[in-house]
Amino acid sequence: MVVDVVLKPEISDPQGQAVLGALGRLGHTQVTGVRQGKHFVLDVEGTVDEADLRQIAETLLANPVIEDVELHLPTD
């Protein structure tokens, strides 16, 4: 199971802005935005449903006040 965490769009992302500036200086002007985030890969035994995974993400992996989470559940 994978959880991606990124800052909400209304929250300033200085690291993303730094990367965007560097890309521009390297000539990659087609990139118009960068958002930095965290990528978590969870190994689990048995099954974990979406509600459990969301609770894990929102209580431990992310700060829901300033970050959004995206869950990637196995499709089997």
Distance bins in CASP14 RR format, pairs under 12 A and 6 or more apart:
PFRMAT RR
TARGET T0000
AUTHOR 0000-0000-0000
RMODE 2
METHOD distances of the structure
MODEL  1
1 39 0 0 0 0 0 1 0 0 0 0 0
1 40 0 0 0 0 1 0 0 0 0 0 0
1 41 1 0 0 1 0 0 0 0 0 0 0
1 42 1 0 1 0 0 0 0 0 0 0 0
1 43 0 0 0 0 1 0 0 0 0 0 0
1 44 1 0 0 1 0 0 0 0 0 0 0
1 45 0 0 0 0 0 1 0 0 0 0 0
1 46 0 0 0 0 0 1 0 0 0 0 0
1 47 0 0 0 0 1 0 0 0 0 0 0
1 48 1 0 0 1 0 0 0 0 0 0 0
1 49 0 0 0 0 0 1 0 0 0 0 0
1 50 0 0 0 0 1 0 0 0 0 0 0
1 52 0 0 0 0 1 0 0 0 0 0 0
1 53 1 0 1 0 0 0 0 0 0 0 0
1 54 0 0 0 0 0 1 0 0 0 0 0
1 56 0 0 0 0 1 0 0 0 0 0 0
1 57 0 0 0 0 1 0 0 0 0 0 0
1 61 0 0 0 0 0 1 0 0 0 0 0
1 69 0 0 0 0 0 1 0 0 0 0 0
1 70 0 0 0 0 0 1 0 0 0 0 0
1 71 1 0 0 1 0 0 0 0 0 0 0
1 72 1 0 0 1 0 0 0 0 0 0 0
1 73 1 0 0 1 0 0 0 0 0 0 0
1 74 1 0 0 1 0 0 0 0 0 0 0
1 75 0 0 0 0 0 1 0 0 0 0 0
1 76 0 0 0 0 0 1 0 0 0 0 0
2 38 0 0 0 0 0 1 0 0 0 0 0
2 39 1 0 0 1 0 0 0 0 0 0 0
2 40 1 0 0 1 0 0 0 0 0 0 0
2 41 1 0 1 0 0 0 0 0 0 0 0
2 42 1 0 0 1 0 0 0 0 0 0 0
2 43 0 0 0 0 0 1 0 0 0 0 0
2 44 0 0 0 0 0 1 0 0 0 0 0
2 53 0 0 0 0 1 0 0 0 0 0 0
2 57 0 0 0 0 0 1 0 0 0 0 0
2 61 0 0 0 0 0 1 0 0 0 0 0
2 69 0 0 0 0 0 1 0 0 0 0 0
2 70 0 0 0 0 1 0 0 0 0 0 0
2 71 1 0 0 1 0 0 0 0 0 0 0
2 72 1 1 0 0 0 0 0 0 0 0 0
2 73 0 0 0 0 1 0 0 0 0 0 0
2 74 0 0 0 0 1 0 0 0 0 0 0
3 37 0 0 0 0 0 1 0 0 0 0 0
3 38 0 0 0 0 1 0 0 0 0 0 0
3 39 1 0 0 1 0 0 0 0 0 0 0
3 40 1 0 1 0 0 0 0 0 0 0 0
3 41 0 0 0 0 1 0 0 0 0 0 0
3 42 1 0 0 1 0 0 0 0 0 0 0
3 44 0 0 0 0 0 1 0 0 0 0 0
3 48 0 0 0 0 0 1 0 0 0 0 0
3 50 0 0 0 0 0 1 0 0 0 0 0
3 52 0 0 0 0 0 1 0 0 0 0 0
3 53 1 0 0 1 0 0 0 0 0 0 0
3 54 0 0 0 0 1 0 0 0 0 0 0
3 55 0 0 0 0 0 1 0 0 0 0 0
3 56 1 0 0 1 0 0 0 0 0 0 0
3 57 1 0 1 0 0 0 0 0 0 0 0
3 58 0 0 0 0 1 0 0 0 0 0 0
3 59 0 0 0 0 0 1 0 0 0 0 0
3 60 0 0 0 0 1 0 0 0 0 0 0
3 61 1 0 1 0 0 0 0 0 0 0 0
3 62 1 0 0 1 0 0 0 0 0 0 0
3 67 0 0 0 0 0 1 0 0 0 0 0
3 68 0 0 0 0 0 1 0 0 0 0 0
3 69 1 0 1 0 0 0 0 0 0 0 0
3 70 1 0 0 1 0 0 0 0 0 0 0
3 71 1 0 1 0 0 0 0 0 0 0 0
3 72 1 0 0 1 0 0 0 0 0 0 0
3 73 0 0 0 0 0 1 0 0 0 0 0
4 35 0 0 0 0 0 1 0 0 0 0 0
4 36 0 0 0 0 0 1 0 0 0 0 0
4 37 1 0 0 1 0 0 0 0 0 0 0
4 38 1 0 0 1 0 0 0 0 0 0 0
4 39 1 0 1 0 0 0 0 0 0 0 0
4 40 1 0 0 1 0 0 0 0 0 0 0
4 41 0 0 0 0 0 1 0 0 0 0 0
4 42 0 0 0 0 0 1 0 0 0 0 0
4 57 0 0 0 0 1 0 0 0 0 0 0
4 61 0 0 0 0 1 0 0 0 0 0 0
4 62 0 0 0 0 1 0 0 0 0 0 0
4 67 0 0 0 0 0 1 0 0 0 0 0
4 68 0 0 0 0 1 0 0 0 0 0 0
4 69 1 0 0 1 0 0 0 0 0 0 0
4 70 1 0 1 0 0 0 0 0 0 0 0
4 71 0 0 0 0 1 0 0 0 0 0 0
4 72 1 0 0 1 0 0 0 0 0 0 0
5 35 0 0 0 0 0 1 0 0 0 0 0
5 36 0 0 0 0 0 1 0 0 0 0 0
5 37 1 0 1 0 0 0 0 0 0 0 0
5 38 1 0 1 0 0 0 0 0 0 0 0
5 39 1 0 0 1 0 0 0 0 0 0 0
5 40 1 0 0 1 0 0 0 0 0 0 0
5 56 0 0 0 0 0 1 0 0 0 0 0
5 57 1 0 0 1 0 0 0 0 0 0 0
5 58 0 0 0 0 1 0 0 0 0 0 0
5 60 0 0 0 0 0 1 0 0 0 0 0
5 61 1 0 1 0 0 0 0 0 0 0 0
5 62 1 0 1 0 0 0 0 0 0 0 0
5 63 0 0 0 0 1 0 0 0 0 0 0
5 64 0 0 0 0 1 0 0 0 0 0 0
5 66 0 0 0 0 0 1 0 0 0 0 0
5 67 1 0 1 0 0 0 0 0 0 0 0
5 68 1 0 0 1 0 0 0 0 0 0 0
5 69 1 0 1 0 0 0 0 0 0 0 0
5 70 1 0 0 1 0 0 0 0 0 0 0
5 71 0 0 0 0 0 1 0 0 0 0 0
5 72 0 0 0 0 0 1 0 0 0 0 0
6 13 0 0 0 0 1 0 0 0 0 0 0
6 15 0 0 0 0 0 1 0 0 0 0 0
6 16 0 0 0 0 0 1 0 0 0 0 0
6 34 0 0 0 0 0 1 0 0 0 0 0
6 35 1 0 1 0 0 0 0 0 0 0 0
6 36 1 0 0 1 0 0 0 0 0 0 0
6 37 1 0 1 0 0 0 0 0 0 0 0
6 38 1 0 0 1 0 0 0 0 0 0 0
6 39 0 0 0 0 1 0 0 0 0 0 0
6 57 0 0 0 0 0 1 0 0 0 0 0
6 61 0 0 0 0 0 1 0 0 0 0 0
6 62 0 0 0 0 1 0 0 0 0 0 0
6 63 0 0 0 0 0 1 0 0 0 0 0
6 66 0 0 0 0 0 1 0 0 0 0 0
6 67 1 0 0 1 0 0 0 0 0 0 0
6 68 1 0 1 0 0 0 0 0 0 0 0
6 69 0 0 0 0 1 0 0 0 0 0 0
6 70 1 0 0 1 0 0 0 0 0 0 0
7 13 1 0 1 0 0 0 0 0 0 0 0
7 14 0 0 0 0 1 0 0 0 0 0 0
7 15 0 0 0 0 1 0 0 0 0 0 0
7 16 0 0 0 0 1 0 0 0 0 0 0
7 17 0 0 0 0 0 1 0 0 0 0 0
7 34 0 0 0 0 0 1 0 0 0 0 0
7 35 1 0 0 1 0 0 0 0 0 0 0
7 36 1 0 0 1 0 0 0 0 0 0 0
7 37 1 0 0 1 0 0 0 0 0 0 0
7 38 0 0 0 0 1 0 0 0 0 0 0
7 62 0 0 0 0 1 0 0 0 0 0 0
7 63 0 0 0 0 1 0 0 0 0 0 0
7 64 0 0 0 0 0 1 0 0 0 0 0
7 65 0 0 0 0 0 1 0 0 0 0 0
7 66 1 0 0 1 0 0 0 0 0 0 0
7 67 1 0 1 0 0 0 0 0 0 0 0
7 68 1 0 0 1 0 0 0 0 0 0 0
7 69 0 0 0 0 0 1 0 0 0 0 0
8 35 0 0 0 0 1 0 0 0 0 0 0
8 37 0 0 0 0 0 1 0 0 0 0 0
8 62 0 0 0 0 0 1 0 0 0 0 0
8 63 0 0 0 0 1 0 0 0 0 0 0
8 64 0 0 0 0 1 0 0 0 0 0 0
8 65 0 0 0 0 1 0 0 0 0 0 0
8 66 1 0 1 0 0 0 0 0 0 0 0
8 67 1 0 0 1 0 0 0 0 0 0 0
8 68 1 0 1 0 0 0 0 0 0 0 0
8 69 0 0 0 0 0 1 0 0 0 0 0
9 33 0 0 0 0 0 1 0 0 0 0 0
9 35 0 0 0 0 1 0 0 0 0 0 0
9 66 0 0 0 0 0 1 0 0 0 0 0
9 67 0 0 0 0 0 1 0 0 0 0 0
9 68 0 0 0 0 1 0 0 0 0 0 0
10 35 0 0 0 0 0 1 0 0 0 0 0
10 65 0 0 0 0 0 1 0 0 0 0 0
10 66 0 0 0 0 1 0 0 0 0 0 0
10 67 0 0 0 0 0 1 0 0 0 0 0
10 68 0 0 0 0 0 1 0 0 0 0 0
11 17 0 0 0 0 0 1 0 0 0 0 0
11 35 0 0 0 0 1 0 0 0 0 0 0
11 36 0 0 0 0 0 1 0 0 0 0 0
11 37 0 0 0 0 0 1 0 0 0 0 0
11 63 0 0 0 0 1 0 0 0 0 0 0
11 64 0 0 0 0 0 1 0 0 0 0 0
11 65 0 0 0 0 1 0 0 0 0 0 0
11 66 1 0 1 0 0 0 0 0 0 0 0
11 67 1 0 0 1 0 0 0 0 0 0 0
11 68 0 0 0 0 1 0 0 0 0 0 0
12 18 0 0 0 0 0 1 0 0 0 0 0
12 35 0 0 0 0 0 1 0 0 0 0 0
12 36 0 0 0 0 0 1 0 0 0 0 0
12 66 0 0 0 0 1 0 0 0 0 0 0
13 19 0 0 0 0 1 0 0 0 0 0 0
13 20 0 0 0 0 1 0 0 0 0 0 0
13 33 0 0 0 0 1 0 0 0 0 0 0
13 34 1 0 0 1 0 0 0 0 0 0 0
13 35 1 0 1 0 0 0 0 0 0 0 0
13 36 1 0 1 0 0 0 0 0 0 0 0
13 37 0 0 0 0 1 0 0 0 0 0 0
13 66 0 0 0 0 0 1 0 0 0 0 0
13 67 0 0 0 0 0 1 0 0 0 0 0
14 20 0 0 0 0 0 1 0 0 0 0 0
14 21 0 0 0 0 0 1 0 0 0 0 0
14 34 0 0 0 0 0 1 0 0 0 0 0
14 35 0 0 0 0 0 1 0 0 0 0 0
14 36 0 0 0 0 1 0 0 0 0 0 0
15 21 0 0 0 0 0 1 0 0 0 0 0
15 22 0 0 0 0 0 1 0 0 0 0 0
15 34 0 0 0 0 1 0 0 0 0 0 0
15 35 0 0 0 0 1 0 0 0 0 0 0
15 36 1 0 1 0 0 0 0 0 0 0 0
15 37 0 0 0 0 1 0 0 0 0 0 0
15 38 0 0 0 0 0 1 0 0 0 0 0
16 22 0 0 0 0 1 0 0 0 0 0 0
16 23 0 0 0 0 1 0 0 0 0 0 0
16 31 0 0 0 0 0 1 0 0 0 0 0
16 33 1 0 0 1 0 0 0 0 0 0 0
16 34 1 0 1 0 0 0 0 0 0 0 0
16 35 1 0 0 1 0 0 0 0 0 0 0
16 36 1 0 1 0 0 0 0 0 0 0 0
16 37 0 0 0 0 1 0 0 0 0 0 0
17 23 0 0 0 0 0 1 0 0 0 0 0
17 24 0 0 0 0 0 1 0 0 0 0 0
17 33 0 0 0 0 1 0 0 0 0 0 0
17 34 1 0 0 1 0 0 0 0 0 0 0
17 35 0 0 0 0 1 0 0 0 0 0 0
17 36 0 0 0 0 1 0 0 0 0 0 0
18 24 0 0 0 0 0 1 0 0 0 0 0
18 25 0 0 0 0 0 1 0 0 0 0 0
18 33 0 0 0 0 0 1 0 0 0 0 0
18 34 0 0 0 0 1 0 0 0 0 0 0
18 36 0 0 0 0 1 0 0 0 0 0 0
19 25 0 0 0 0 0 1 0 0 0 0 0
19 26 0 0 0 0 0 1 0 0 0 0 0
19 28 0 0 0 0 0 1 0 0 0 0 0
19 31 0 0 0 0 1 0 0 0 0 0 0
19 33 0 0 0 0 1 0 0 0 0 0 0
19 34 1 0 1 0 0 0 0 0 0 0 0
19 35 0 0 0 0 1 0 0 0 0 0 0
19 36 1 0 0 1 0 0 0 0 0 0 0
19 37 0 0 0 0 0 1 0 0 0 0 0
20 26 0 0 0 0 0 1 0 0 0 0 0
20 27 0 0 0 0 0 1 0 0 0 0 0
20 28 0 0 0 0 1 0 0 0 0 0 0
20 29 0 0 0 0 0 1 0 0 0 0 0
20 30 0 0 0 0 0 1 0 0 0 0 0
20 31 1 0 0 1 0 0 0 0 0 0 0
20 32 1 0 0 1 0 0 0 0 0 0 0
20 33 1 0 1 0 0 0 0 0 0 0 0
20 34 1 0 1 0 0 0 0 0 0 0 0
20 35 0 0 0 0 1 0 0 0 0 0 0
20 36 0 0 0 0 0 1 0 0 0 0 0
21 27 0 0 0 0 0 1 0 0 0 0 0
21 28 0 0 0 0 1 0 0 0 0 0 0
21 29 0 0 0 0 0 1 0 0 0 0 0
21 31 0 0 0 0 1 0 0 0 0 0 0
21 32 0 0 0 0 0 1 0 0 0 0 0
21 33 0 0 0 0 1 0 0 0 0 0 0
21 34 0 0 0 0 1 0 0 0 0 0 0
22 28 0 0 0 0 1 0 0 0 0 0 0
22 31 0 0 0 0 0 1 0 0 0 0 0
22 34 0 0 0 0 1 0 0 0 0 0 0
23 29 1 0 0 1 0 0 0 0 0 0 0
23 30 0 0 0 0 1 0 0 0 0 0 0
23 31 1 0 1 0 0 0 0 0 0 0 0
23 32 0 0 0 0 1 0 0 0 0 0 0
23 33 0 0 0 0 1 0 0 0 0 0 0
23 34 1 0 0 1 0 0 0 0 0 0 0
24 30 0 0 0 0 1 0 0 0 0 0 0
24 31 1 0 0 1 0 0 0 0 0 0 0
24 32 0 0 0 0 0 1 0 0 0 0 0
24 33 0 0 0 0 0 1 0 0 0 0 0
24 34 0 0 0 0 0 1 0 0 0 0 0
25 31 0 0 0 0 0 1 0 0 0 0 0
28 34 0 0 0 0 0 1 0 0 0 0 0
35 67 0 0 0 0 0 1 0 0 0 0 0
35 68 0 0 0 0 1 0 0 0 0 0 0
35 70 0 0 0 0 0 1 0 0 0 0 0
36 67 0 0 0 0 0 1 0 0 0 0 0
37 61 0 0 0 0 0 1 0 0 0 0 0
37 62 0 0 0 0 1 0 0 0 0 0 0
37 66 0 0 0 0 0 1 0 0 0 0 0
37 67 0 0 0 0 1 0 0 0 0 0 0
37 68 0 0 0 0 1 0 0 0 0 0 0
37 69 0 0 0 0 0 1 0 0 0 0 0
37 70 0 0 0 0 0 1 0 0 0 0 0
38 57 0 0 0 0 0 1 0 0 0 0 0
38 60 0 0 0 0 0 1 0 0 0 0 0
38 61 1 0 0 1 0 0 0 0 0 0 0
38 62 1 0 0 1 0 0 0 0 0 0 0
38 63 0 0 0 0 0 1 0 0 0 0 0
38 67 0 0 0 0 1 0 0 0 0 0 0
38 68 0 0 0 0 0 1 0 0 0 0 0
38 69 0 0 0 0 1 0 0 0 0 0 0
38 70 0 0 0 0 0 1 0 0 0 0 0
39 57 0 0 0 0 0 1 0 0 0 0 0
39 61 0 0 0 0 0 1 0 0 0 0 0
39 62 0 0 0 0 0 1 0 0 0 0 0
39 69 0 0 0 0 0 1 0 0 0 0 0
39 70 0 0 0 0 1 0 0 0 0 0 0
39 72 0 0 0 0 1 0 0 0 0 0 0
40 53 0 0 0 0 0 1 0 0 0 0 0
40 56 0 0 0 0 1 0 0 0 0 0 0
40 57 1 0 0 1 0 0 0 0 0 0 0
40 60 0 0 0 0 1 0 0 0 0 0 0
40 61 1 0 1 0 0 0 0 0 0 0 0
40 62 0 0 0 0 1 0 0 0 0 0 0
40 69 0 0 0 0 1 0 0 0 0 0 0
40 70 0 0 0 0 0 1 0 0 0 0 0
40 71 0 0 0 0 0 1 0 0 0 0 0
40 72 0 0 0 0 0 1 0 0 0 0 0
41 61 0 0 0 0 0 1 0 0 0 0 0
41 72 0 0 0 0 1 0 0 0 0 0 0
41 74 0 0 0 0 0 1 0 0 0 0 0
42 48 1 0 0 1 0 0 0 0 0 0 0
42 52 0 0 0 0 0 1 0 0 0 0 0
42 53 1 0 0 1 0 0 0 0 0 0 0
42 56 1 0 0 1 0 0 0 0 0 0 0
42 57 0 0 0 0 1 0 0 0 0 0 0
42 60 0 0 0 0 0 1 0 0 0 0 0
42 61 0 0 0 0 1 0 0 0 0 0 0
42 71 0 0 0 0 0 1 0 0 0 0 0
42 72 0 0 0 0 0 1 0 0 0 0 0
42 73 0 0 0 0 0 1 0 0 0 0 0
42 74 0 0 0 0 0 1 0 0 0 0 0
43 74 0 0 0 0 0 1 0 0 0 0 0
44 52 0 0 0 0 1 0 0 0 0 0 0
44 53 0 0 0 0 1 0 0 0 0 0 0
44 56 0 0 0 0 1 0 0 0 0 0 0
44 73 0 0 0 0 0 1 0 0 0 0 0
44 74 0 0 0 0 1 0 0 0 0 0 0
46 52 0 0 0 0 0 1 0 0 0 0 0
46 74 0 0 0 0 0 1 0 0 0 0 0
46 76 0 0 0 0 0 1 0 0 0 0 0
47 53 0 0 0 0 0 1 0 0 0 0 0
47 73 0 0 0 0 1 0 0 0 0 0 0
47 74 0 0 0 0 1 0 0 0 0 0 0
47 76 0 0 0 0 1 0 0 0 0 0 0
48 54 0 0 0 0 0 1 0 0 0 0 0
48 55 0 0 0 0 1 0 0 0 0 0 0
48 56 1 0 0 1 0 0 0 0 0 0 0
48 57 0 0 0 0 0 1 0 0 0 0 0
48 71 0 0 0 0 0 1 0 0 0 0 0
48 73 0 0 0 0 1 0 0 0 0 0 0
48 74 0 0 0 0 1 0 0 0 0 0 0
49 55 0 0 0 0 1 0 0 0 0 0 0
49 56 0 0 0 0 0 1 0 0 0 0 0
49 71 0 0 0 0 0 1 0 0 0 0 0
49 73 0 0 0 0 1 0 0 0 0 0 0
49 74 0 0 0 0 0 1 0 0 0 0 0
50 56 0 0 0 0 0 1 0 0 0 0 0
50 57 0 0 0 0 0 1 0 0 0 0 0
50 69 0 0 0 0 0 1 0 0 0 0 0
50 70 0 0 0 0 0 1 0 0 0 0 0
50 71 1 0 0 1 0 0 0 0 0 0 0
50 72 0 0 0 0 0 1 0 0 0 0 0
50 73 1 0 0 1 0 0 0 0 0 0 0
50 74 0 0 0 0 0 1 0 0 0 0 0
51 57 0 0 0 0 0 1 0 0 0 0 0
51 58 0 0 0 0 0 1 0 0 0 0 0
51 71 0 0 0 0 0 1 0 0 0 0 0
51 73 0 0 0 0 0 1 0 0 0 0 0
52 58 0 0 0 0 0 1 0 0 0 0 0
52 59 0 0 0 0 0 1 0 0 0 0 0
52 60 0 0 0 0 0 1 0 0 0 0 0
52 71 0 0 0 0 0 1 0 0 0 0 0
52 73 0 0 0 0 0 1 0 0 0 0 0
53 59 0 0 0 0 0 1 0 0 0 0 0
53 60 0 0 0 0 0 1 0 0 0 0 0
53 61 0 0 0 0 1 0 0 0 0 0 0
53 62 0 0 0 0 0 1 0 0 0 0 0
53 69 0 0 0 0 1 0 0 0 0 0 0
53 70 0 0 0 0 0 1 0 0 0 0 0
53 71 1 0 1 0 0 0 0 0 0 0 0
53 72 0 0 0 0 1 0 0 0 0 0 0
53 73 1 0 0 1 0 0 0 0 0 0 0
53 74 0 0 0 0 0 1 0 0 0 0 0
54 60 0 0 0 0 0 1 0 0 0 0 0
54 61 0 0 0 0 0 1 0 0 0 0 0
54 62 0 0 0 0 0 1 0 0 0 0 0
54 64 0 0 0 0 1 0 0 0 0 0 0
54 68 0 0 0 0 0 1 0 0 0 0 0
54 69 1 0 0 1 0 0 0 0 0 0 0
54 70 0 0 0 0 0 1 0 0 0 0 0
54 71 1 0 0 1 0 0 0 0 0 0 0
54 73 0 0 0 0 0 1 0 0 0 0 0
55 61 0 0 0 0 0 1 0 0 0 0 0
55 62 0 0 0 0 0 1 0 0 0 0 0
55 64 0 0 0 0 0 1 0 0 0 0 0
55 69 0 0 0 0 0 1 0 0 0 0 0
55 71 0 0 0 0 0 1 0 0 0 0 0
56 62 0 0 0 0 1 0 0 0 0 0 0
56 69 0 0 0 0 1 0 0 0 0 0 0
56 71 0 0 0 0 1 0 0 0 0 0 0
57 63 0 0 0 0 0 1 0 0 0 0 0
57 64 0 0 0 0 1 0 0 0 0 0 0
57 67 0 0 0 0 1 0 0 0 0 0 0
57 68 0 0 0 0 1 0 0 0 0 0 0
57 69 1 0 1 0 0 0 0 0 0 0 0
57 70 0 0 0 0 1 0 0 0 0 0 0
57 71 1 0 0 1 0 0 0 0 0 0 0
57 72 0 0 0 0 0 1 0 0 0 0 0
57 73 0 0 0 0 0 1 0 0 0 0 0
58 64 1 0 1 0 0 0 0 0 0 0 0
58 65 0 0 0 0 0 1 0 0 0 0 0
58 67 0 0 0 0 1 0 0 0 0 0 0
58 68 0 0 0 0 1 0 0 0 0 0 0
58 69 1 0 0 1 0 0 0 0 0 0 0
58 70 0 0 0 0 0 1 0 0 0 0 0
58 71 0 0 0 0 0 1 0 0 0 0 0
59 69 0 0 0 0 0 1 0 0 0 0 0
60 67 0 0 0 0 0 1 0 0 0 0 0
60 69 0 0 0 0 0 1 0 0 0 0 0
61 67 0 0 0 0 1 0 0 0 0 0 0
61 68 0 0 0 0 0 1 0 0 0 0 0
61 69 1 0 0 1 0 0 0 0 0 0 0
61 70 0 0 0 0 0 1 0 0 0 0 0
61 71 0 0 0 0 0 1 0 0 0 0 0
62 68 1 0 0 1 0 0 0 0 0 0 0
62 69 1 0 1 0 0 0 0 0 0 0 0
62 70 0 0 0 0 0 1 0 0 0 0 0
62 71 0 0 0 0 0 1 0 0 0 0 0
63 69 0 0 0 0 0 1 0 0 0 0 0
END
